[in-house]
C-alpha cells in the first residue's frame, strides 16, 4: 500500500483506519507498538516527505523576495522539520533548514516579529533549536531575548526602548494593563491571557532556552505558568475549553495543551515542585483522549462530539503527546500504545504524495459559538497540520 497524490484521501483514510484496527488485533502485537509499519506508513517516509515539502516552501518564499513577518505556524513547522531531521540523521535536510534561517537571524527587520505576544515570542524556540544543532551564538542570543522579555517588569521593557506602553506594533500591542501587572505579581509572564494555545507558545519559548543553556530559571518559569493554566482551565473530564468564556472542547486548542505538556515534561527536572501536578494534568487528559478517539483512529474538530469532522492538526498533536508519554514511561504502553499507533496510521492516510496533509482546521480565534468551530474551513497543506505531523513523526523516530 503506497501513499500517492492521486489517491482519493477520504477513501484512503478509511482503508488506513481498517488496516490499523486489524493490525492491533493480532496476538502479541502489544509487545512493540511503534515498529513494523504497513508499507507507505513509516514515520521516516512520511516525515521526510513533509520535511522536503517545507524546505520547498522556504525556498519558494526566499525566491519570491517576501519580507513579511515570520508567523508562528511557520515557526512550529520549522521546529518540527529540524527535530525530525535530527532524529533520523538527515544531515542534509538539517543543514538546509539551518541555512534558510540564517538571513532571518541576521536581519533585525520586520521579518523578525517584535517580542510582544505569545504567538510571536515562540520564534525563540526555533532559534534555540538552531543553536542546539549548529552552535550559532546569534541564534542563542535571539532565543534568550524572546524568553527573557516575557518575564521582564514592564518598566524595564520600556526603559530598554522595546516599545512605548500601548503602542501598536504590527497589529498587536504591548500589554501593560492591570491584568498584566497582576500576573507578574504572581510570578507569571505579563503575556498571560489564559487561552490554551499559550501553553505551547510560552512553555516552548522558555523550555527550549533551558535545553540550550541549562539555566533552571527558564524551565521553572514554564512549569509555574503551566500549573496556573491547568488550575484555571482543565475541566473535570480532563479536557480544556478554548478559554474560560468559550465552553467548547476545540481539538487543536487542546492539542496545544497536550503537546506543550509533553514537551515540558520531557525536560522538566524530577525535583521541580510542579512536576507532579503537570504529570497529573497530562495523564488526566490522555485518559480522556483515549476514550474519545474515533474508530477510524482520528480525533474530531470538537473532541467530545463524535459527529464533528476528523481533524488532522489535533490528531497529530495528540499523537505526538501520547507517543512521547508511552516512550517516556508516563503512560502504560499496553493501554496507550495501540491508541497512538492507530492515530499515526490514520493520520498518515491524510498525507498526499507530495507531503501535504489535508483536513486541517484554519487558524482560529476564540468565539462563544459552537457553530463557529464546527463550520471552520478545512484546508490542505496548512502549517498547523504540517507541524503536528512532523512532531508525531519525530516522536516515533526517537
Secondary structure as GFF3:
##gff-version 3
##sequence-region A 1 398
A	DSSP	alpha_helix	9	24	.	.	.	ID=ss1
A	DSSP	three_ten_helix	29	31	.	.	.	ID=ss2
A	DSSP	alpha_helix	43	64	.	.	.	ID=ss3
A	DSSP	alpha_helix	72	87	.	.	.	ID=ss4
A	DSSP	alpha_helix	91	106	.	.	.	ID=ss5
A	DSSP	alpha_helix	118	121	.	.	.	ID=ss6
A	DSSP	alpha_helix	123	134	.	.	.	ID=ss7
A	DSSP	alpha_helix	137	148	.	.	.	ID=ss8
A	DSSP	three_ten_helix	149	151	.	.	.	ID=ss9
A	DSSP	alpha_helix	154	159	.	.	.	ID=ss10
A	DSSP	beta_strand	168	169	.	.	.	ID=ss11
A	DSSP	beta_strand	172	173	.	.	.	ID=ss12
A	DSSP	alpha_helix	178	185	.	.	.	ID=ss13
A	DSSP	alpha_helix	198	213	.	.	.	ID=ss14
A	DSSP	alpha_helix	216	233	.	.	.	ID=ss15
A	DSSP	alpha_helix	251	267	.	.	.	ID=ss16
A	DSSP	alpha_helix	275	292	.	.	.	ID=ss17
A	DSSP	alpha_helix	312	328	.	.	.	ID=ss18
A	DSSP	alpha_helix	333	348	.	.	.	ID=ss19
A	DSSP	beta_strand	360	361	.	.	.	ID=ss20
A	DSSP	alpha_helix	370	374	.	.	.	ID=ss21
A	DSSP	beta_strand	378	379	.	.	.	ID=ss22
A	DSSP	alpha_helix	383	397	.	.	.	ID=ss23
###
